[in-house]
């Protein structure tokens, strides 16, 4: 079996992308096999006062205190 198109280290993780909504959308779309993921709503979390982005993939994301994206409730 050929591994010509697979390079080690090419994978990207959620915490590796820029803390911008556009970067999150691009990352999630890529992870969703190219099917566009979009923001359904945005709210402010009562306990942290951070923006929580509810996405069309059914998960919600926020930028943590370390400046990196994370999945949240």
VEXPADO-268843 format. One record per atom (N, C-alpha, C): residue in one letter; atom name; x, y, z. Coordinates in pm, 1 decimal. Atoms other than C-alpha are relative to their C-alpha. Example, Ala and Ser with C-alpha at 12.3 -4.5 7.8 and 13.67 -1.06 7.14 Angstrom:
2
<r res="A" atom="N" x="89.0" y="-119.0" z="0.0"/>
<r res="A" atom="CA" x="1230.0" y="-450.0" z="780.0"/>
<r res="A" atom="C" x="90.0" y="120.0" z="0.0"/>
<r res="S" atom="N" x="-82.0" y="-119.0" z="-6.0"/>
<r res="S" atom="CA" x="1367.0" y="-106.0" z="714.0"/>
<r res="S" atom="C" x="-77.0" y="109.0" z="73.0"/>
***
This chain:
73
<r res="X" atom="N" x="83.6" y="-116.6" z="0.0"/>
<r res="X" atom="CA" x="0.0" y="0.0" z="0.0"/>
<r res="X" atom="C" x="89.2" y="124.4" z="0.0"/>
<r res="X" atom="N" x="-80.7" y="-120.5" z="13.1"/>
<r res="X" atom="CA" x="136.5" y="340.9" z="-94.9"/>
<r res="X" atom="C" x="-36.5" y="102.9" z="106.7"/>
<r res="X" atom="N" x="19.3" y="-108.3" z="-95.7"/>
<r res="X" atom="CA" x="181.0" y="617.0" z="159.9"/>
<r res="X" atom="C" x="49.8" y="131.3" z="-57.7"/>
<r res="X" atom="N" x="-56.9" y="-115.6" z="68.6"/>
<r res="X" atom="CA" x="285.9" y="873.7" z="-98.2"/>
<r res="X" atom="C" x="-69.6" y="130.9" z="37.1"/>
<r res="X" atom="N" x="74.3" y="-123.2" z="-26.9"/>
<r res="X" atom="CA" x="14.4" y="1122.2" z="-1.9"/>
<r res="X" atom="C" x="-20.4" y="25.7" z="148.8"/>
<r res="X" atom="N" x="13.6" y="-17.6" z="-143.8"/>
<r res="X" atom="CA" x="38.0" y="1082.3" z="376.1"/>
<r res="X" atom="C" x="136.0" y="37.1" z="57.0"/>
<r res="X" atom="N" x="-124.4" y="-42.2" z="-61.9"/>
<r res="X" atom="CA" x="303.0" y="1279.4" z="556.1"/>
<r res="X" atom="C" x="-22.6" y="10.7" z="149.6"/>
<r res="X" atom="N" x="12.6" y="-10.2" z="-144.4"/>
<r res="X" atom="CA" x="358.5" y="1244.3" z="925.8"/>
<r res="X" atom="C" x="13.0" y="144.8" z="41.9"/>
<r res="X" atom="N" x="-6.3" y="-135.5" z="-51.1"/>
<r res="X" atom="CA" x="302.6" y="1562.1" z="1119.1"/>
<r res="X" atom="C" x="-90.8" y="97.6" z="-72.0"/>
<r res="X" atom="N" x="90.9" y="-88.6" z="72.3"/>
<r res="X" atom="CA" x="44.4" y="1702.9" z="875.0"/>
<r res="X" atom="C" x="-129.5" y="25.3" z="75.5"/>
<r res="X" atom="N" x="125.3" y="-20.5" z="-69.5"/>
<r res="X" atom="CA" x="-241.7" y="1663.9" z="1117.2"/>
<r res="X" atom="C" x="6.4" y="126.9" z="84.0"/>
<r res="X" atom="N" x="11.3" y="-122.3" z="-77.6"/>
<r res="X" atom="CA" x="-361.0" y="1973.5" z="1290.9"/>
<r res="X" atom="C" x="-104.2" y="-23.9" z="107.3"/>
<r res="X" atom="N" x="90.0" y="19.4" z="-112.6"/>
<r res="X" atom="CA" x="-532.9" y="1983.6" z="1627.7"/>
<r res="X" atom="C" x="-72.5" y="130.3" z="29.7"/>
<r res="X" atom="N" x="81.2" y="-116.1" z="-34.2"/>
<r res="X" atom="CA" x="-801.6" y="2218.8" z="1757.0"/>
<r res="X" atom="C" x="82.8" y="104.9" z="74.0"/>
<r res="X" atom="N" x="-78.2" y="-96.1" z="-78.4"/>
<r res="X" atom="CA" x="-560.3" y="2377.7" z="2004.6"/>
<r res="X" atom="C" x="116.3" y="62.0" z="-78.3"/>
<r res="X" atom="N" x="-108.5" y="-54.4" z="83.1"/>
<r res="X" atom="CA" x="-311.7" y="2446.5" z="1721.7"/>
<r res="X" atom="C" x="-43.8" y="115.4" z="-88.9"/>
<r res="X" atom="N" x="44.3" y="-101.1" z="95.5"/>
<r res="X" atom="CA" x="-530.2" y="2681.0" z="1518.0"/>
<r res="X" atom="C" x="-11.7" y="136.6" z="67.4"/>
<r res="X" atom="N" x="12.2" y="-136.7" z="-50.9"/>
<r res="X" atom="CA" x="-552.6" y="3058.7" z="1554.9"/>
<r res="X" atom="C" x="-132.9" y="17.6" z="72.1"/>
<r res="X" atom="N" x="124.2" y="-20.9" z="-75.8"/>
<r res="X" atom="CA" x="-814.1" y="3180.7" z="1805.6"/>
<r res="X" atom="C" x="-96.2" y="98.4" z="-67.0"/>
<r res="X" atom="N" x="95.8" y="-82.5" z="74.1"/>
<r res="X" atom="CA" x="-1032.4" y="3338.3" z="1535.7"/>
<r res="X" atom="C" x="-112.9" y="-88.8" z="-49.9"/>
<r res="X" atom="N" x="115.0" y="76.2" z="47.4"/>
<r res="X" atom="CA" x="-1377.1" y="3233.2" z="1421.4"/>
<r res="X" atom="C" x="24.9" y="-55.9" z="-139.7"/>
<r res="X" atom="N" x="-28.0" y="46.6" z="135.9"/>
<r res="X" atom="CA" x="-1261.4" y="3208.8" z="1059.3"/>
<r res="X" atom="C" x="91.3" y="-122.9" z="1.6"/>
<r res="X" atom="N" x="-89.8" y="115.5" z="-10.6"/>
<r res="X" atom="CA" x="-977.8" y="2971.7" z="1155.8"/>
<r res="X" atom="C" x="-75.0" y="-121.7" z="52.1"/>
<r res="X" atom="N" x="79.4" y="110.7" z="-53.5"/>
<r res="X" atom="CA" x="-1223.3" y="2760.7" z="1357.7"/>
<r res="X" atom="C" x="-89.5" y="-59.4" z="-107.5"/>
<r res="X" atom="N" x="88.1" y="48.3" z="107.0"/>
<r res="X" atom="CA" x="-1468.4" y="2737.4" z="1066.9"/>
<r res="X" atom="C" x="79.6" y="-78.7" z="-103.4"/>
<r res="X" atom="N" x="-83.4" y="70.7" z="98.1"/>
<r res="X" atom="CA" x="-1190.9" y="2639.0" z="824.5"/>
<r res="X" atom="C" x="46.1" y="-134.8" z="53.9"/>
<r res="X" atom="N" x="-46.0" y="124.4" z="-61.5"/>
<r res="X" atom="CA" x="-1055.7" y="2376.0" z="1064.3"/>
<r res="X" atom="C" x="-113.5" y="-102.7" z="8.5"/>
<r res="X" atom="N" x="112.5" y="92.9" z="-16.0"/>
<r res="X" atom="CA" x="-1397.8" y="2224.1" z="1138.9"/>
<r res="X" atom="C" x="-51.0" y="-49.7" z="-134.2"/>
<r res="X" atom="N" x="41.4" y="42.1" z="134.4"/>
<r res="X" atom="CA" x="-1490.5" y="2218.1" z="769.8"/>
<r res="X" atom="C" x="95.5" y="-106.0" z="-54.0"/>
<r res="X" atom="N" x="-99.9" y="98.3" z="44.1"/>
<r res="X" atom="CA" x="-1166.7" y="2033.6" z="690.6"/>
<r res="X" atom="C" x="-20.1" y="-132.8" z="73.2"/>
<r res="X" atom="N" x="21.8" y="120.7" z="-79.7"/>
<r res="X" atom="CA" x="-1232.5" y="1786.8" z="974.8"/>
<r res="X" atom="C" x="-131.1" y="-69.0" z="-35.5"/>
<r res="X" atom="N" x="131.2" y="52.2" z="37.9"/>
<r res="X" atom="CA" x="-1587.1" y="1737.7" z="841.4"/>
<r res="X" atom="C" x="-1.3" y="-41.9" z="-147.2"/>
<r res="X" atom="N" x="-15.3" y="48.0" z="137.8"/>
<r res="X" atom="CA" x="-1459.2" y="1606.3" z="505.4"/>
<r res="X" atom="C" x="-43.7" y="103.1" z="-103.0"/>
<r res="X" atom="N" x="28.6" y="-105.7" z="95.6"/>
<r res="X" atom="CA" x="-1507.9" y="1942.0" z="336.9"/>
<r res="X" atom="C" x="-143.1" y="52.0" z="3.0"/>
<r res="X" atom="N" x="138.2" y="-48.4" z="-12.6"/>
<r res="X" atom="CA" x="-1873.2" y="1982.2" z="434.8"/>
<r res="X" atom="C" x="2.3" y="121.1" z="92.2"/>
<r res="X" atom="N" x="-9.8" y="-127.5" z="-70.5"/>
<r res="X" atom="CA" x="-1910.2" y="2342.9" z="547.0"/>
<r res="X" atom="C" x="-62.6" y="-5.7" z="139.2"/>
<r res="X" atom="N" x="48.4" y="-17.2" z="-136.4"/>
<r res="X" atom="CA" x="-1946.1" y="2399.6" z="920.8"/>
<r res="X" atom="C" x="-14.1" y="150.3" z="21.1"/>
<r res="X" atom="N" x="24.3" y="-142.9" z="-19.4"/>
<r res="X" atom="CA" x="-2093.5" y="2734.2" z="1022.9"/>
<r res="X" atom="C" x="-44.9" y="26.6" z="143.5"/>
<r res="X" atom="N" x="42.0" y="-41.1" z="-132.9"/>
<r res="X" atom="CA" x="-2172.9" y="2927.7" z="1337.4"/>
<r res="X" atom="C" x="-151.7" y="12.7" z="3.0"/>
<r res="X" atom="N" x="145.4" y="-8.4" z="-14.5"/>
<r res="X" atom="CA" x="-2534.9" y="2878.1" z="1447.6"/>
<r res="X" atom="C" x="-38.7" y="113.1" z="93.3"/>
<r res="X" atom="N" x="28.3" y="-107.8" z="-94.8"/>
<r res="X" atom="CA" x="-2526.0" y="3116.0" z="1742.2"/>
<r res="X" atom="C" x="124.1" y="27.4" z="84.0"/>
<r res="X" atom="N" x="-107.0" y="-36.8" z="-92.6"/>
<r res="X" atom="CA" x="-2297.9" y="3294.4" z="1984.7"/>
<r res="X" atom="C" x="-65.3" y="55.7" z="125.9"/>
<r res="X" atom="N" x="51.4" y="-48.2" z="-127.9"/>
<r res="X" atom="CA" x="-2359.2" y="3362.6" z="2352.6"/>
<r res="X" atom="C" x="117.5" y="25.9" z="92.1"/>
<r res="X" atom="N" x="-102.2" y="-24.1" z="-100.9"/>
<r res="X" atom="CA" x="-2166.2" y="3478.3" z="2654.7"/>
<r res="X" atom="C" x="-24.9" y="-94.8" z="116.6"/>
<r res="X" atom="N" x="12.4" y="93.8" z="-111.6"/>
<r res="X" atom="CA" x="-2101.6" y="3214.0" z="2920.0"/>
<r res="X" atom="C" x="-12.8" y="79.1" z="129.9"/>
<r res="X" atom="N" x="26.2" y="-72.7" z="-123.6"/>
<r res="X" atom="CA" x="-2239.3" y="3331.8" z="3253.4"/>
<r res="X" atom="C" x="115.7" y="-10.2" z="99.2"/>
<r res="X" atom="N" x="-104.5" y="21.2" z="-100.5"/>
<r res="X" atom="CA" x="-1955.9" y="3185.0" z="3459.8"/>
<r res="X" atom="C" x="135.9" y="56.5" z="-40.1"/>
<r res="X" atom="N" x="-132.6" y="-46.1" z="43.9"/>
<r res="X" atom="CA" x="-1656.8" y="3294.4" z="3246.7"/>
<r res="X" atom="C" x="-3.1" y="131.3" z="-76.6"/>
<r res="X" atom="N" x="16.7" y="-121.0" z="81.4"/>
<r res="X" atom="CA" x="-1796.0" y="3588.5" z="3044.8"/>
<r res="X" atom="C" x="72.8" y="-10.3" z="-135.0"/>
<r res="X" atom="N" x="-63.2" y="22.5" z="130.4"/>
<r res="X" atom="CA" x="-1632.3" y="3434.5" z="2734.9"/>
<r res="X" atom="C" x="-105.3" y="-32.7" z="-103.5"/>
<r res="X" atom="N" x="91.2" y="33.3" z="108.6"/>
<r res="X" atom="CA" x="-1798.6" y="3400.2" z="2397.8"/>
<r res="X" atom="C" x="2.7" y="-149.8" z="-25.5"/>
<r res="X" atom="N" x="15.2" y="141.4" z="32.8"/>
<r res="X" atom="CA" x="-1930.5" y="3052.1" z="2324.3"/>
<r res="X" atom="C" x="-67.0" y="-6.8" z="-136.4"/>
<r res="X" atom="N" x="48.7" y="10.4" z="137.3"/>
<r res="X" atom="CA" x="-1980.6" y="2968.2" z="1956.3"/>
<r res="X" atom="C" x="-61.0" y="-138.1" z="-19.5"/>
<r res="X" atom="N" x="67.2" y="125.6" z="30.4"/>
<r res="X" atom="CA" x="-2241.2" y="2700.7" z="1882.7"/>
<r res="X" atom="C" x="10.4" y="-20.3" z="-150.5"/>
<r res="X" atom="N" x="-26.4" y="26.0" z="140.4"/>
<r res="X" atom="CA" x="-2146.1" y="2542.4" z="1552.1"/>
<r res="X" atom="C" x="-96.8" y="-104.4" z="-54.9"/>
<r res="X" atom="N" x="93.8" y="90.4" z="66.1"/>
<r res="X" atom="CA" x="-2347.6" y="2342.0" z="1300.1"/>
<r res="X" atom="C" x="37.7" y="-147.2" z="14.5"/>
<r res="X" atom="N" x="-38.4" y="139.8" z="-21.5"/>
<r res="X" atom="CA" x="-2152.4" y="2025.8" z="1387.3"/>
<r res="X" atom="C" x="-51.8" y="-52.6" z="133.8"/>
<r res="X" atom="N" x="60.8" y="44.2" z="-124.1"/>
<r res="X" atom="CA" x="-2341.1" y="2012.9" z="1718.6"/>
<r res="X" atom="C" x="82.4" y="26.6" z="124.3"/>
<r res="X" atom="N" x="-85.9" y="-29.1" z="-114.6"/>
<r res="X" atom="CA" x="-2055.6" y="2126.7" z="1942.3"/>
<r res="X" atom="C" x="12.6" y="150.1" z="18.6"/>
<r res="X" atom="N" x="-23.6" y="-140.7" z="-31.5"/>
<r res="X" atom="CA" x="-1980.5" y="2456.2" z="2113.6"/>
<r res="X" atom="C" x="146.8" y="17.9" z="34.7"/>
<r res="X" atom="N" x="-142.6" y="-26.9" z="-15.5"/>
<r res="X" atom="CA" x="-1636.4" y="2614.9" z="2125.4"/>
<r res="X" atom="C" x="20.4" y="136.6" z="63.3"/>
<r res="X" atom="N" x="-39.7" y="-127.1" z="-57.7"/>
<r res="X" atom="CA" x="-1469.6" y="2891.3" z="2323.3"/>
<r res="X" atom="C" x="152.4" y="7.5" z="0.5"/>
<r res="X" atom="N" x="-144.3" y="-18.3" z="-13.4"/>
<r res="X" atom="CA" x="-1121.7" y="3037.7" z="2346.9"/>
<r res="X" atom="C" x="30.3" y="-0.4" z="149.4"/>
<r res="X" atom="N" x="-33.0" y="14.5" z="-141.4"/>
<r res="X" atom="CA" x="-976.3" y="2929.3" z="2680.9"/>
<r res="X" atom="C" x="93.8" y="108.6" z="49.8"/>
<r res="X" atom="N" x="-87.4" y="-99.2" z="-61.6"/>
<r res="X" atom="CA" x="-765.0" y="3131.0" z="2919.9"/>
<r res="X" atom="C" x="141.1" y="-3.0" z="-56.6"/>
<r res="X" atom="N" x="-131.9" y="11.8" z="62.3"/>
<r res="X" atom="CA" x="-455.4" y="3004.4" z="2738.8"/>
<r res="X" atom="C" x="1.5" y="50.5" z="-144.0"/>
<r res="X" atom="N" x="7.3" y="-54.4" z="135.0"/>
<r res="X" atom="CA" x="-576.4" y="3162.9" z="2410.7"/>
<r res="X" atom="C" x="-16.4" y="-103.7" z="-108.9"/>
<r res="X" atom="N" x="17.1" y="109.4" z="95.7"/>
<r res="X" atom="CA" x="-653.9" y="2829.8" z="2244.6"/>
<r res="X" atom="C" x="-145.8" y="-45.1" z="0.9"/>
<r res="X" atom="N" x="137.5" y="49.8" z="12.1"/>
<r res="X" atom="CA" x="-983.0" y="2688.9" z="2115.4"/>
<r res="X" atom="C" x="-17.3" y="-125.1" z="83.8"/>
<r res="X" atom="N" x="35.4" y="121.4" z="-72.7"/>
<r res="X" atom="CA" x="-1155.9" y="2428.0" z="2329.6"/>
<r res="X" atom="C" x="-149.8" y="-24.0" z="-14.4"/>
<r res="X" atom="N" x="142.3" y="36.9" z="3.7"/>
<r res="X" atom="CA" x="-1486.9" y="2241.2" z="2324.0"/>
<r res="X" atom="C" x="-56.2" y="29.8" z="137.5"/>
<r res="X" atom="N" x="63.6" y="-37.6" z="-126.3"/>
<r res="X" atom="CA" x="-1728.0" y="2362.2" z="2590.6"/>
<r res="X" atom="C" x="-147.0" y="-39.0" z="-1.9"/>
<r res="X" atom="N" x="144.1" y="29.1" z="-10.3"/>
<r res="X" atom="CA" x="-2086.3" y="2316.7" z="2708.6"/>
<r res="X" atom="C" x="-82.4" y="114.6" z="-48.9"/>
***
